[in-house]
Amino acid sequence: MDQLFLERMKKDLKDDYEAFIQTLEQERFQGIRYNPKKVSAKQIEEHVPVKEHSPFCEEGYYVDEPLGNHPYHLAGAFYIQEPSASSAVTILDVQPDDIVLDLCAAPGGKSTQIASKLEHGFLVTNEYDFKRAKVLMSNLERMGIRDYCLTNSDTRILCEELHDCFDKVLVDAPCSGEGMMKKHDAACENWSMDNIRLCAKRQQEILENAYKALKKEGIMVYSTCTYAKEENEEVIASFLKEHPDMIQLDPEVSFGRKGFPCPGMDASKVVRIFPMDKGEGHFICKMKKTEGSVRPLPLVKNRQCKQSTKEWLSPFLVKSPEYAQIIKDRLYIMDHPFLDLKKTRCLRQGVYAGDILKNRFEPSHALYLAFLKSNYTHTVELTREEMNAVMHGEQIHKKADKGYISLCYDGLSFGYGKSDGNRITNKIPKGLRLLPNSQVKGELK
């Protein structure tokens, strides 16, 4: 590990430095955050090998083992997330009707956490890197997120087009990743002061853009997973100097510790998390915009779900969402009006429900992750062994309703198949199937 990094940490942490050094030799913290839209805490505790609750998030737990192939994970019932990474959304304090922007969103931990808090609100989730945006899309689908707009845009373009629109903005900024050193060797190998300075410059630019998107009285949370003061307190101090209408707010949480002293900002009103605090590392600052304007999101008119669309969906869904949009014979659905974006590149709005073919409608895998079991017209409950076979691409012999059918495990829809009444043909996308030598892990109690 770089000697300069250690010297800087010793200077900043003072009496806590030795405790920090000891954590570098320990196993990193692993966690999950369950999806309250799909399961309860009781279900998770009964069926997933979790340990104690995480202090950083109501839905968070510590775990001892990788759970990527657990049935509940495949069905979007939980998200694998380093425990302290959930702290930023906790501090953002999303309300059910909020219009929220997650500006640097991949791979999706914070976006799916935000969406789990929304009822009648809306999420715009953005990722500049296209490959990472596709990963974000996959996670949004798996977690059953329905009312959202996923953009793949420069933050300047997005925030100028949607200026003064958002109640809450999260800037989980790209950073030097000092808090990821135990997980990713590259974070340690690529550490340098030049990289820290480069990150700080980019963070200031992103914050400047985010400010435009925030409406008057709106709340912004800035977070990183690095320890560097240059990327944290100093970025905030510079931002506050340029925007006197932005004021720091008390995060009002009991976890973590105060920030490092820095002229131009209140270090007592930020949260720092170190491995000594049972998380790998996070910095969070909460701010409020006291001046400016308020503007509604620009919406596409007349996209209410038509009777013809409901008829396409009726063989699959008990109740159709309120809004629908067809793009190149693909049907997208959600309960919030679609955004009318002119300059911002949009990859997805709502649930990709399926394809409109010549004389029929072909449903998609995403459709069968987006709803609870009770909203699917035809369902079949599988055993763990049957789910394992399906996830490995096999057909299974099982009596079920004829036609397209939701495949469920423990009441959770994880995909779909096509039944002839006695045999179910596999419709799990090949890219999501498990490798031949892997098993669905996590024996259910």
Secondary structure, 3 states (H helix, E strand, C coil): CCHHHHHHHHHHHHHHHHHHHHHCCCCCCEEEEECCCCCCHHHHHHHCCEEEECCCCCCEEEECCCCCCCHHHHCCCEEECCHHHHHHHHHHCCCCCCEEEECCCCCCHHHHHHHCCCCCCEEEEECCCHHHHHHHHHHHHHCCCCCEEEECCCHHHHHHHCCCCEEEEEEECCCCCHHHCCCCHHHHHCCCHHHHHHHHHHHHHHHHHHHHHEEEEEEEEEEECCCCHHHCHHHHHHHHHHCCCEEECCCCCCCCECCCCCCCCCHHHEEEECHHHCCCCEEEEEEEECCCCCCCCCECCCCECCHHHHHHHCCCECCCCCEEEEECCEEEEECCCCECCCCCCEEEECEEEEEECCCCEEECCHHHCCCCHHHECCEEECCHHHHHHHHCCCCEECCCCCEEEEEEECCEEEEEEEECCCEEEECCCHHHCCCCCCCCCCCCC
